[in-house]
Every structure is written in structure tokens, then in C-alpha cells.
């Protein structure tokens, strides 16, 4: 049984866009971090970026200036993967999205690392569990999918494979919480997981509008920033349906040829969202007026913040 208290150091492989920032997060949380890449020049650049990241965080009191030297000292850039792999209980892979490269890397890790070391991949686009099929102790393989920039964005998607052990999932969740992240466990692999799957749908719609000359890039971004950009941070994408009203969602789906069983069940039970106090979410007896007032106050705070941002007003 692994215990987080026994974890003193971690190994991050890949010092690029994601890897350097993931290493920084672990170092900020007090862990010794070996950051491995094949090129010393890339490692040097990664340290420069980490110093810059920390300086920005200090401006917002997310880290104290007098803590920065110690954080930097906890990050150990290395080019020798075998040496860095010794005695590590946790390895996070953040190399290029190349299946052959990842297969080769995990084969090496299987040879170099402790047999019970957790081997985590940052990928969301590749099925890492198929790529590394046949590796020893497959129960310790898991995806920890971070979002750029990792030192700012709270969420990490945690995705086990079919043979990943419950212990590996539980350890991952508890560790990510320990370093200040918000883990979401997805029961099984599917390309893109949650965020990138939804984001890909948005990109598809955007490119369709551009390809058909319906809107310019400037118009699209203005439309998103002044609608979804205000609403989604407050109500998300699922809860927004409760504010629309699931009866209206039902009518829209029906007009397009079919209603989802989930929506049919909610409408049949008169669980229409905010107007009835229960929909996809349960509002625990709050009145429609109470819920709308709270939403509107938060919307106005969000709008006020965005209006103070020069870029938001100019576009």
C-alpha cells in the first residue's frame, strides 16, 4: 500500500509546455522533483520559464517571494532517465503526442522504475493503455491529464485503464488534492476525456462558421466572450440547461428529431430546472427568485471584472 506521506520526490519527463509547469506545481507543494529531458538547452529554458511563472504568481500572492529560491532548488534538471527513475514512486510523462515515443518511454520506465511505481501519462488524445499494452504491472498505469498552464488551472482529469487498480486511482486523487488540484475521475478512457471533448466540438463549430464565411474570427470571439465567457464560469455547461428550462430543451430536441431519455425522464417528473427547483441539479428547496438573484449577482460581478480588462472592451 502506497502512502502519500512516503512520497518525497517525483519524476516529470518532458520539460516542454506542460512538463516544466507540472514540475513547478510539485516543487511548490514541497516535493523534490527530477525534471528529465533529452536536451540540456531545453531544461535550462524550462528553469527560466519556471522562474518567470513564479514571479507572476508572486504578484498575485499565490506564492511568496521569499519561497521562490527554495522552490527552484527542489527542481533538479537531468538528462539521464535511468538515474532519475531510481526509487521514484510517481512518474508523470509529458512528452510529445507521439505513440511510438510514448511506447518506447514506458518500456524504459517499466525496466528502470520500482515495480509498484505509479506511471502516469498527461495525454488525452492518445489511448495510452493500448499503446503500452503488455507492460509489466499494468495496474499502476493511469492518465493524469493537466491543463495549460498547469501552475494556474486547477483541474486534472484522472483516467484509469481497464486494469488500473483502485489503489492507483485513490492514490492519484489524494495526491492531486494534496498539491492543490481539483481531480475528476473519469471511469474509462475515451478520446479527449471531458474538457477536450467539449472543446473539440466548439472548435468544430467555429471552423464551420469560418469556412462558410458566416462570421469573422473577431466576430466569433466577441460573441463567445460576451455571452459564454460571462455565463459558463458561473453556471457551467450542464447547469445552464437548468436555467434554459428542461421543458424548452425537450422541445428543441424534439424539433431536431429525437429527445434524449435523460431529458424525457426529467420532463415526465416535472423536474424542469430552476423553475421547479430540480432538474439536472437539485436546488434543495430554494425558490426560483433566490436562484436567479444569486446567478445574476455572480454574472454582474463577472461582467464588471471583464469590463475592467482593456482587451475585453477593445475586441
C-alpha positions in Angstrom: 0.0 0.0 0.0 1.4 3.4 -1.0 1.1 6.3 1.3 1.4 9.9 0.2 3.5 10.6 3.4 6.1 8.3 2.0 6.4 10.2 -1.3 9.3 12.6 -1.1 10.2 13.0 -4.8 8.6 12.7 -8.2 9.8 12.4 -11.7 8.5 14.5 -14.5 9.5 13.5 -18.1 9.4 16.3 -20.7 10.4 19.8 -20.0 8.2 21.5 -22.6 4.9 23.4 -22.3 3.3 21.1 -19.8 6.2 19.3 -18.1 8.0 22.3 -16.8 4.8 23.7 -15.2 3.8 20.3 -13.7 7.3 20.1 -12.2 6.8 23.6 -10.7 3.5 22.6 -9.1 5.0 19.6 -7.3 8.0 21.7 -6.2 5.6 24.4 -4.9 3.9 21.6 -2.8 7.2 20.7 -1.2 8.3 17.7 -3.3 11.8 17.1 -4.7 11.3 17.0 -8.5 13.6 15.4 -11.1 12.7 17.0 -14.4 14.1 15.0 -17.3 14.5 15.9 -21.0 16.9 14.8 -23.7 18.4 18.2 -24.2 20.1 20.4 -21.6 19.2 23.5 -23.5 15.5 22.7 -23.1 16.0 22.1 -19.4 17.7 25.4 -19.0 14.8 27.1 -20.8 12.3 25.3 -18.6 14.0 26.7 -15.5 13.8 30.2 -16.9 10.1 29.7 -17.6 9.5 28.4 -14.1 11.3 31.4 -12.5 9.1 33.7 -14.7 5.9 31.7 -13.7 6.8 32.1 -10.0 7.4 35.8 -10.3 3.9 36.2 -11.8 2.3 34.1 -9.1 4.0 36.2 -6.5 2.4 39.3 -8.0 -1.0 37.7 -7.1 0.1 36.4 -3.7 -0.2 32.8 -5.0 3.4 32.3 -3.8 5.6 34.4 -1.5 8.8 35.9 -3.0 10.9 34.5 -0.2 9.7 31.0 -1.0 10.8 31.1 -4.7 14.5 30.2 -4.2 13.6 27.1 -2.2 11.0 26.0 -4.9 13.7 26.4 -7.6 16.2 24.4 -5.5 13.7 21.5 -5.3 13.7 21.1 -9.1 16.6 19.0 -10.5 17.0 19.1 -14.3 18.5 15.8 -15.6 19.1 14.1 -19.0 19.7 10.6 -17.6 16.4 8.9 -17.4 17.6 5.7 -15.8 19.3 7.6 -12.9 16.3 9.8 -12.4 13.9 6.8 -12.3 15.6 5.1 -9.4 13.4 4.8 -6.3 10.6 7.0 -7.7 7.1 6.1 -6.6 5.5 8.5 -9.1 6.4 9.3 -12.7 4.5 11.8 -14.9 5.1 11.6 -18.6 4.6 14.8 -20.6 6.4 14.1 -23.8 5.2 14.8 -27.4 2.0 13.2 -28.5 3.8 10.5 -30.5 2.6 6.9 -29.8 6.0 5.3 -30.7 7.8 7.7 -28.4 5.5 7.0 -25.5 5.7 3.2 -26.1 9.5 3.4 -26.0 9.4 5.6 -22.9 7.1 3.4 -20.9 9.1 0.3 -21.9 12.1 2.0 -20.4 10.2 3.1 -17.3 9.0 -0.5 -16.8 12.6 -1.6 -16.7 14.1 1.3 -14.7 11.4 2.1 -12.1 10.2 0.3 -9.0 7.6 -2.4 -9.7 5.0 -0.5 -7.7 5.8 2.9 -9.0 2.8 4.7 -10.5 3.4 5.6 -14.1 1.1 8.5 -15.2 0.6 10.0 -18.7 -0.5 13.5 -19.4 -2.1 12.5 -22.7 -5.8 12.9 -23.6 -5.7 12.4 -27.3 -3.9 9.0 -27.4 -5.1 5.8 -25.8 -2.1 5.3 -23.6 -3.5 2.0 -22.3 -3.5 0.4 -25.8 -0.1 1.9 -26.6 1.6 0.3 -23.6 -0.3 -3.0 -23.6 1.9 -5.7 -22.4 3.9 -3.6 -20.0 4.7 -5.1 -16.6 2.3 -4.3 -13.7 -0.2 -2.6 -15.9 -2.4 -2.0 -12.8 -0.1 1.0 -12.0 -0.7 2.8 -15.3 -3.0 5.9 -15.2 -3.6 9.2 -17.0 -3.2 12.5 -15.2 -4.4 15.0 -17.7 -3.4 18.5 -16.8 -4.4 21.8 -18.5 -2.2 24.6 -19.7 -0.9 26.3 -17.8 -0.7 23.7 -15.0 0.5 26.1 -12.4 -2.7 28.1 -12.8 -5.5 25.8 -14.0 -6.9 23.8 -11.0 -8.4 20.8 -12.8 -6.7 17.5 -13.5 -8.6 14.7 -15.2 -7.7 11.3 -13.7 -8.4 8.4 -16.1 -7.7 4.7 -15.3 -7.5 1.9 -17.8 -9.4 -1.3 -17.6 -6.7 -2.9 -15.5 -5.7 0.1 -13.4 -6.0 -0.7 -9.7 -8.4 1.1 -7.4 -5.4 1.9 -5.2 -3.6 3.7 -8.1 -6.7 5.8 -8.7 -7.2 6.6 -5.0 -3.5 7.5 -4.5 -3.7 9.8 -7.6 -6.8 11.6 -6.4 -5.4 12.1 -2.9 -2.0 13.3 -4.1 -3.5 15.8 -6.6 -5.7 17.2 -3.8 -2.6 17.4 -1.6 -0.8 19.6 -4.2 -3.9 21.9 -4.5 -5.5 20.5 -7.6 -9.1 19.5 -8.4 -9.1 16.0 -9.7 -12.1 14.5 -11.6 -12.1 10.7 -12.1 -13.4 9.5 -15.5 -14.4 5.9 -15.3 -12.8 4.8 -18.6 -10.8 6.0 -21.5 -12.5 7.9 -24.3 -10.6 10.3 -26.6 -10.5 13.8 -25.3 -12.0 12.9 -21.9 -14.3 15.7 -20.7 -12.8 19.1 -21.4 -11.1 18.4 -24.7 -14.1 16.5 -26.0 -16.3 19.5 -25.4 -13.7 21.9 -26.6 -13.3 20.0 -29.8 -17.0 20.4 -30.5 -16.6 24.2 -30.0 -13.6 24.3 -32.4 -15.6 22.3 -35.0 -18.4 24.8 -34.9 -16.0 27.7 -35.1 -14.2 26.3 -38.2 -17.5 25.6 -39.9 -18.6 29.3 -39.4 -15.2 30.4 -40.8 -15.3 28.0 -43.7 -18.8 29.2 -44.7 -17.8 32.8 -44.4 -20.7 33.3 -41.9 -18.5 35.2 -39.3 -15.0 36.5 -38.9 -12.6 35.3 -36.2 -13.2 38.7 -34.5 -17.0 38.3 -34.5 -16.8 34.7 -33.2 -14.6 35.6 -30.3 -16.6 38.7 -29.4 -19.7 36.6 -29.4 -18.2 34.0 -27.2 -16.6 36.4 -24.8 -19.7 38.5 -24.3 -22.0 35.5 -23.8 -20.5 32.2 -22.8 -17.4 34.0 -21.4 -19.7 35.6 -18.8 -22.0 32.7 -18.1 -20.0 29.5 -18.2 -17.7 30.4 -15.3 -20.8 30.8 -13.2 -23.2 28.1 -14.3 -21.1 25.7 -16.4 -22.5 23.9 -19.5 -24.8 21.4 -17.8 -26.3 23.7 -15.2 -27.0 26.3 -18.0 -29.7 23.8 -19.2 -31.5 24.1 -15.9 -31.7 27.9 -16.5 -32.9 27.4 -20.0 -35.6 25.0 -18.7 -35.6 21.3 -19.5 -39.1 21.7 -21.0 -37.6 24.0 -23.6 -34.6 21.7 -24.0 -37.1 18.9 -24.6 -39.0 21.0 -27.3 -35.7 21.9 -29.0 -34.5 18.3 -29.1 -37.9 17.1 -30.3 -37.8 19.5 -33.2 -34.5 18.1 -34.2 -35.8 14.6 -34.4 -35.4 12.9 -31.0 -35.3 13.5 -27.3 -32.6 12.1 -25.0 -34.0 9.6 -22.4 -32.5 11.7 -19.6 -34.4 14.8 -20.7 -37.6 12.8 -21.2 -37.4 11.4 -17.7 -36.8 14.8 -16.2 -39.7 16.4 -18.0 -42.0 13.5 -17.2 -41.1 14.0 -13.5 -41.7 17.8 -13.8 -38.0 18.4 -12.9 -37.6 21.2 -15.3 -34.7 23.0 -13.7 -34.6 26.3 -11.8 -38.3 27.0 -12.3 -39.2 23.8 -10.4 -36.3 23.6 -8.0 -34.8 20.5 -9.5 -33.5 19.5 -12.9 -30.1 18.2 -13.8 -29.1 19.8 -10.5 -31.0 19.8 -7.2 -31.6 23.3 -5.7 -32.6 22.0 -2.3 -35.9 23.9 -1.9 -34.6 27.3 -3.0 -37.1 29.4 -4.8 -36.7 30.4 -8.5 -36.3 34.0 -7.3 -33.5 33.1 -4.9 -31.6 31.1 -7.6 -32.0 33.8 -10.3 -30.9 36.5 -7.9 -27.7 34.6 -6.9 -26.9 33.9 -10.6 -27.4 37.5 -11.6 -25.2 38.9 -8.9 -22.5 36.5 -9.9 -23.0 37.4 -13.6 -22.7 41.1 -12.8 -19.5 40.5 -10.8 -18.1 38.6 -13.7 -19.1 41.3 -16.2 -17.7 44.0 -14.0 -14.3 42.2 -13.9 -14.2 41.7 -17.6 -15.1 45.3 -18.4 -12.1 46.4 -16.4 -10.0 44.3 -18.8 -8.9 46.5 -21.7 -8.7 43.7 -24.2 -12.2 42.6 -23.4 -13.5 46.1 -24.2 -11.5 46.6 -27.3 -12.5 43.5 -29.1 
